[in-house]
């Protein structure tokens, strides 16, 4: 049950920090610097029924080697399990993109301290940017 509680809290935090009457803003551009790895080139396409964890992780791993920015470039919702970011990779979620945390317990680490959707490990300059969202199902 703590796993589901954490996912619900993530949604509440997102809702609480969103301005109630903010004017629409233009989509944020991906941060400058380093190569850009477009997730669609790795086979990650929006889906709420089929996990795209492997394709997203492949883009992250490839871009981490080059200290680049992974850009989730096709708008929509992406069902995923735990993603591991390390080194100097950045993840950019433009407006219109959402990462959806899957509900299968087997898609996350073996113990509760490893239950993260985005697991930042041994990062020297990792980052998360953009106006996209991170939600639970």
N, C-alpha and C positions, 0 to 999 in steps of 0.2 A: 504493500500500500504506500510506503514512503516514495516509491518511484513515481506513482501517479500523482501524489501530492506535489512533488517537485515540478512536474510538468504543468500542473494547474497553476502553481505559483508563478511560473514563467509567463503564462498568459496574463495573469493579474498584473504583474510588474509591467508588462508591455502596455496593457490598457491604462494603467495608472500614470505612466510617463508620457502618453500621447496627448498632445495639446487638444483641448476640446473643440476650439474654433479656429484652428490654424488655417491660414490660407494655403491652397495647394502650391507646392513648390515643384520646380522642374526636376527631373530625375538627376540624381547625383552621378557624376562621372567617377569611374574607378580611379583610385589613387594613382598618382604618377610614380614612376620609378620601377625599374625591373620589367621583365617580360610579363605579358598577360596570357593566361591560359583560359580559354573559353571552354566552359564545361560541355557545351554541345559537341565539341570536337572529340570528347572522350566518351560520347554516347549518353550523356545525362540529359534526359528530356523530362518535362513536367509530367508527373503522375501521382495520383493519390491512392492508387491501388497496387502499384508495382514499385518495389524499392529501387532507388538509383544510387544506393550507398557505394557500390563498387566503382561506378563511373565517377562519382564525385571524389572518392578517395584517390582514384588514379590521377585525376587532375590536380588534387592537392599535393600528392607525392611528387609528381613531375615538376610542378611549379616550385615546390620547396627547395629542390636541388638548385634552382636558378634564382632563388630569392625573389620570386615574382608574385603577382596577384592573380588569384583564381576568380574569374568573373562568371557568375551564374547568368548566362546571357539570354536565355529564353524565358519570357515571363510565364509565371504559373507556380503551382505548388509542387514540391518535390518531397516525396515520402522517403525518409532516410533513417538509418540507425546511427550509431555513434561514429563520428568523423574525428580523426586524429590529425591535429595540426602541430607541426614542430619546425624547428629551425627558424627560418625568416620568411615564411609564407603568409600572405594576407588573403582573406576571403571577402569578396565584395558581393553584396546582395542588393541589386538595384530595386527601385520601387516596382511593385508588381510581382516580386519573387518572394516565395515563402518556403522555408525548410520546415517540414512536418516531422515531428518526432514520432517514430513508429512505436507501437505498443507491445511488441514481442520482447519479452524479457531476455531472450537468447541473443538479441541484437546489441546488447550492451555488455560492459565488463563483468567479470566474475563476482566482484564484491561491490557493495554500495558506493564506496568512494570512487569507483570507476564508472558510475552511471551518469554519463554526460552525453549530450547530443554533440556538442563541440568540445573536444578534449584537447586543450592547449598544453603540450608537454615539451619541455626543454626548448622553449622559444627564446630567440634572441631579439626578434622584432616582429613577431606575429601580430596580426591585427584582424579586426572585423569592421567592415564599413558598409555604408549604403543605407537606403531607406526601406529595404525589404524587411521581411518578418521572420520570426522563429516561433513556431506554435506547436502545441501538442494536438493530437487527434481527439 
